[in-house]
Amino acid sequence: SSFLRFFVSSFLPCCLEKVFMPFNKSLVVVASTRFEIGRHDAKRWKLWNENLRAIAAHPRNVVAANNRYDAEYIKYFTGIKEVPVLPNYCAYTKALYHPSRPQVLIGPGRGINDQLYKELQQAARRNAGKLTFSRIRDLYPHFEYGDLAAHRAIVLIPYQVSIMSIFEYYRMAIPLFVPSPELLSKWQLKHRVMDERTWPGVYKRFRKDSVIGQHPASATVSGSPGSSNRLPDPNNEFDHAAIKHWIAFADFYQWPHITKFDSLEDLMAKLAAADLGGLSEKMQAFNAETKKGLVATWQALFHRMFAGLEPTAKEPRLQIQNFDEAIKAKYGARVSGACVGDTHAGLPPEPR
């Protein structure tokens, strides 16, 4: 359609948005994991930050994330003030909670820490076997969404702070149980359970700090010159307080009606006492609210991005054919000959 000719969206890896910057089109950059993917050294990351700041500064672009953690993470490292959260809706599951199978599932489908799973089974035996637990992939090498929705609940031992499977579980309104931020941060220190929370963690090279620091613009309280807003480093995997601060933005702590437990014994007690059907109904109601809010948010973003523009079929948008000249005209950026990033001299007026 004419509409789609001037709308480009990027989810993973979002740094590929650089390819689209010279085109005279509106950009929507949506981070679905830590946004420095592919730009892990300090120089390339800083230059990507400058590109992202330039994209965000253009009134017809949007820089967003599909989860609160990555929105806050982008703010921390770039100083961009407004990073909307645009969650995935995942209505494609076409399944709804209908408990008929006895096992409580352990999810997501991969990355379950073996030691914690063993401890969970030991806790279940101490509970006189009243509950039966199974990892999803142990029970289902292949599954349909309806298979998962047929189980009483899912206990999350997350390897990440935002996982597409958890969006799916929630949209199916399967009751979810998750370790509290205090417990999960302890597990992270002891077991490295969320080994994909940071890019160094993915490569088993856990760090105490990031290769770049907090952006000065995010370290200053807006409207209060000299006021500090210094936050713990999100990539510090050795400090309990830093881990606990950042994982509080994880999806499973941001969404309502997910039950938190403080120990495995507490999990057993809460599973036994929970009104699972009632939790599922509340999740379904929140899903309806989420969809309504998400549609309204996208409509508002599109209105801001495209207000006053005619469809390209009626009024084609000027496109400079030279890559370097086009990116300079739209974003005030000089393309680096070293192919590691761009130099920004300020945002020029918007071309028509």
For each residue, the residues with C-beta under 8 A, 3 or more apart:
1: 4 5
2: 5 311 312 313 314
3: 6 7 306 311
4: 1 7
5: 1 2 25 312
6: 3 24 25 26 306 309 312 317
7: 3 4 25 26 28 305
8: 17 20 23 25 26 27 28
9: 27 28 29 30
10: 13 14 16 17 20 27 28 29 30
11: 14 30 31 32 66
12: 32 33 37
13: 10 16 37 38
14: 10 11 17 29 30 31 32 35 37
15: 18 35 36 37 38 39 48
16: 10 13 19 20 38
17: 8 10 14 20 21 27 29 51 52 55
18: 15 21 48 51
19: 16
20: 8 10 16 17 23 25 27
21: 17 18 27 51 54 55 327 330 331 333
22: 320 323 326 327 330
23: 8 20 319 326
24: 6 317 318 319 320 326 330 351
25: 5 6 7 8 20 317
26: 6 7 8 60 61 62 305 306
27: 8 9 10 17 20 21 55 58 61 62
28: 7 8 9 10 61 62 64 301 305
29: 9 10 14 17 52 55 61 62 63 64
30: 9 10 11 14 64 65 66 86
31: 11 14 34 35 64 65 66 70 71 73 74
32: 11 12 14 65 66 67 70 88 162
33: 12 37 70 160 162
34: 31 37 70 73 198 199
35: 14 15 31 48 52 65 70 73 74 77
36: 15 39 40 45 48 77 199
37: 12 13 14 15 33 34 40 199
38: 13 15 16
39: 15 36 44 45 47 48
40: 36 37 44 45 199 211
41: 44 45 211
42: 45 46 211 212
43: 46 47 340 341
44: 39 40 41 47 48 340 341
45: 36 39 40 41 42 48 49 77 211 212
46: 42 43 49 50 212 341
47: 39 43 44 50 51 336 340 341 342
48: 15 18 35 36 39 44 45 51 52 341
49: 45 46 52 53 77 78 212 215
50: 46 47 53 54 333 341 342 343 344
51: 17 18 21 47 48 54 55 331 333 341 342 344
52: 17 29 35 48 49 55 56 63 74 78 80
53: 49 50 56 57 78 79 80 344
54: 21 50 51 57 58 331 332 333 344 347
55: 17 21 27 29 51 52 58 61 63 331
56: 52 53 61 62 63 78 80 82
57: 53 54 347
58: 27 54 55 61 330 331 347 350
59: 304 305 350
60: 26 304 305 306 350
61: 26 27 28 29 55 56 58 305
62: 26 27 28 29 56 84 301 305
63: 29 52 55 56 74 80 83
64: 28 29 30 31 71 83 84 85 86
65: 30 31 32 35 68 69 70 71 73 74 83 84 85 86
66: 11 30 31 32 70 85 86 87 88 162
67: 32 70 71 85 87 161 162 249 250 251 254
68: 65 71 72 85 249 250 251 254
69: 65 72 73 161 162 246 247 249 250 251
70: 31 32 33 34 35 65 66 67 73 74 162
71: 31 64 65 67 68 74 75 83 84 85 249
72: 68 69 75 76 83 246 249
73: 31 34 35 65 69 70 76 77 234 246
74: 31 35 52 63 65 70 71 77 78 80 83
75: 71 72 78 79 80 81 83 218
76: 72 73 214 215 218 231 234
77: 35 36 45 49 73 74 210 212 214 215 218
78: 49 52 53 56 74 75 215 217 218
79: 53 75 215 216 217 218
80: 52 53 56 63 74 75 83 217
81: 75 217 222
82: 56
83: 63 64 65 71 72 74 75 80
84: 62 64 65 71 297 301
85: 64 65 66 67 68 71
86: 30 64 65 66 294 297 298
87: 66 67 167 251 290 294
88: 32 66 164 167
89: 167 171 290 291 294
90: 93 164 167 168 171
91: 94 171 291
92:
93: 90 145 149 168 171 172
94: 91 145
95: 144 145 146 148 149 172
96: 149 172 173 284
97: 149 172 173 174 175 280
98: 146 149 150
99: 150 151 152 276 277
100: 150
101: 150 151 152
102: 132 152
103: 132 133 134 139 151 152
104: 131 132 133 134 151 152 153 154 155 271
105: 133 134 135 136 139 148 151 153 154 155
106: 112 117 120 133 134 135 136 154 155 157
107: 112 135 136 154 155 156 157 165 166 169
108: 111 112 136 156 158 159 163 165 166
109: 136 137 165
110: 137 159
111: 108 157 158 159 160 195 196
112: 106 107 108 116 117 135 157 159
113: 116 117 157 187 191 192 193
114: 117 118
115: 118 119 191
116: 112 113 119 120 157 187 191 193
117: 106 112 113 114 120 121 135 157
118: 114 115 121 122
119: 115 116 122 123 264
120: 106 116 117 123 124 133 155 157 264 267
121: 117 118 124 125 133
122: 118 119 125 126
123: 119 120 126 127 264 265 267 268
124: 120 121 127 129 130 131 132 133 268
125: 121 122 128 129
126: 122 123 265
127: 123 124 130 131 265 268
128: 125
129: 124 125 132
130: 124 127 268 272
131: 104 124 127 268 271 272
132: 102 103 104 124 129
133: 103 104 105 106 120 121 124 155
134: 103 104 105 106 138 139
135: 105 106 107 112 117 138 139
136: 105 106 107 108 109 139 140 143 148
137: 109 110 140 141
138: 134 135
139: 103 105 134 135 136
140: 136 137 143 147 148
141: 137
142:
143: 136 140 147 148
144: 95 147
145: 93 94 95 148 149 168 172
146: 95 98 149 150
147: 140 143 144 150 151
148: 95 105 136 140 143 145 151 154 169 172 174
149: 93 95 96 97 98 145 146 172 174
150: 98 99 100 101 146 147
151: 99 101 103 104 105 147 148 154 174
152: 99 101 102 103 104 175 276
153: 104 105 174 175 176 177 271 274 276
154: 104 105 106 107 148 151 169 174 175 176 177
155: 104 105 106 107 120 133 176 177 178 267 271
156: 107 108 166 176 177 178 179 252
157: 106 107 111 112 113 116 117 120 179 193
158: 108 111 161 163 166 178 184 193 194 250 252
159: 108 110 111 112 163 193 194 195 196
160: 33 111 163 194 196 197
161: 67 69 158 194 197 246 247 249 250 251
162: 32 33 66 67 69 70 166 250 251
163: 108 158 159 160 166 167 251
164: 88 90 167 168
165: 107 108 109 168 169
166: 107 108 156 158 162 163 169 170 176 251 252
167: 87 88 89 90 163 164 170 171 251
168: 90 93 145 164 165 171 172
169: 107 148 154 165 166 172 174 176
170: 166 167 173 174 176 255 258 283 287
171: 89 90 91 93 167 168 287
172: 93 95 96 97 145 148 149 168 169
173: 96 97 170 280 281 283 284 287
174: 97 148 149 151 153 154 169 170 280 283
175: 97 152 153 154 259 274 276 279 280 283
176: 153 154 155 156 166 169 170 252 258 259
177: 153 154 155 156 258 259 260 261 267 270 271
178: 155 156 158 184 252 253 258 259 260 261
179: 156 157 183 184 187 260 261 262
180: 183 184 260 261 262
181: 184 185 244 247 248 253 260
182: 185 186 244 262
183: 179 180 186 187 261 262 263
184: 158 178 179 180 181 187 188 193 194 247
185: 181 182 188 189 240 243 244 247
186: 182 183 189 190 240
187: 113 116 179 183 184 190 191 193
188: 184 185 191 192 193 194 197 237 243 247
189: 185 186 237 238 240 243
190: 186 187
191: 113 115 116 187 188
192: 113 188 195 201 206 237
193: 113 116 157 158 159 184 187 188
194: 158 159 160 161 184 188 197 201 247
195: 111 159 192 201 202 204
196: 111 159 160 201 202
197: 160 161 188 194 201 237 247
198: 34 201 202 206 207 234 235 237
199: 34 36 37 40 202 203 235
200: 203 205 206 207 235 237
201: 192 194 195 196 197 198 204 205 206 237
202: 195 196 198 199
203: 199 200
204: 195 201
205: 200 201
206: 192 198 200 201 237 238
207: 198 200 210 235 236 237
208: 233 236 237 238 239
209: 233 235 236
210: 77 207 213 233 234 235
211: 40 41 42 45
212: 42 45 46 49 77
213: 210 233
214: 76 77 218 219 230 231 233
215: 49 76 77 78 79 218 219
216: 79 219 220
217: 78 79 80 81 220
218: 75 76 77 78 79 214 215 229 231
219: 214 215 216 228 229 230 231
220: 216 217 224 225 227 228 229
221: 224 227 228 229
222: 81
223:
224: 220 221 227
225: 220
226:
227: 220 221 224
228: 219 220 221
229: 218 219 220 221
230: 214 219
231: 76 214 218 219 234 245
232: 236 239 241 242 245 246
233: 208 209 210 213 214 236 242
234: 73 76 198 210 231 242 246
235: 198 199 200 207 209 210
236: 207 208 209 232 233 239 242 243
237: 188 189 192 197 198 200 201 206 207 208 243
238: 189 206 208
239: 208 232 236 242 243
240: 185 186 189 243 244
241: 232 244 245
242: 232 233 234 236 239 245 246
243: 185 188 189 236 237 239 240 246 247
244: 181 182 185 240 241 247 248
245: 231 232 241 242 248
246: 69 72 73 161 232 234 242 243 249
247: 69 161 181 184 185 188 194 197 243 244 250 253
248: 181 244 245 253
249: 67 68 69 71 72 161 246 253 254
250: 67 68 69 158 161 162 247 253 254
251: 67 68 69 87 161 162 163 166 167 254 255
252: 156 158 166 176 178 255 258
253: 178 181 247 248 249 250 258 260
254: 67 68 249 250 251
255: 170 251 252 258 286
256: 282 286
257: 279 282 283 286
258: 170 176 177 178 252 253 255
259: 175 176 177 178 270 274 279
260: 177 178 179 180 181 253
261: 177 178 179 180 183 264 266 267 270
262: 179 180 182 183 266
263: 183 266 267
264: 119 120 123 261 267 268
265: 123 126 127 268 269
266: 261 262 263 269 270
267: 120 123 155 177 261 263 264 270 271
268: 123 124 127 130 131 264 265 271 272
269: 265 266 272 273
270: 177 259 261 266 267 273 274
271: 104 131 153 155 177 267 268 274
272: 130 131 268 269
273: 269 270
274: 153 175 259 270 271 279
275: 278 279
276: 99 152 153 175 279 280
277: 99 280 281
278: 275 281 282
279: 175 257 259 274 275 276 282 283
280: 97 173 174 175 276 277 283 284
281: 173 277 278 284 285
282: 256 257 278 279 285 286
283: 170 173 174 175 257 279 280 286 287
284: 96 173 280 281 287 288
285: 281 282 288 289
286: 255 256 257 282 283 289 290
287: 170 171 173 283 284 290 291
288: 284 285 291 292
289: 285 286 292 293
290: 87 89 286 287 293 294
291: 89 91 287 288 294 295
292: 288 289 295 296
293: 289 290 296 297
294: 86 87 89 290 291 297 298
295: 291 292 298 299
296: 292 293 299 300
297: 84 86 293 294 300 301
298: 86 294 295 301 302
299: 295 296 302 303
300: 296 297 303 304
301: 28 62 84 297 298 304 305
302: 298 299 305 306
303: 299 300 306 307
304: 59 60 300 301 307
305: 7 26 28 59 60 61 62 301 302
306: 3 6 26 60 302 303 309
307: 303 304
308:
309: 6 306 315
310: 314 315
311: 2 3 314 315
312: 2 5 6 315 316 317
313: 2 316
314: 2 310 311
315: 309 310 311 312
316: 312 313
317: 6 24 25 312 351 352
318: 24 351 352
319: 23 24 326
320: 22 24 325 326 329
321: 326
322: 325 326
323: 22 326 327 335
324: 327 328 334 335
325: 320 322 328 329
326: 22 23 24 319 320 321 322 323 329 330
327: 21 22 323 324 330 331 333 335 342
328: 324 325 331 332 333 334 335 348
329: 320 325 326 348 351
330: 21 22 24 58 326 327 348 351
331: 21 51 54 55 58 327 328 342 344 347 348
332: 54 328 344 345 346 347 348
333: 21 50 51 54 327 328 342 343 344 345
334: 324 328 342 343 344 345
335: 323 324 327 328 342
336: 47 339 340 341 342 343
337:
338:
339: 336
340: 43 44 47 336
341: 43 44 46 47 48 50 51 336
342: 47 50 51 327 331 333 334 335 336
343: 50 333 334 336
344: 50 51 53 54 331 332 333 334
345: 332 333 334
346: 332
347: 54 57 58 331 332
348: 328 329 330 331 332 351
349:
350: 58 59 60
351: 24 317 318 329 330 348
352: 317 318
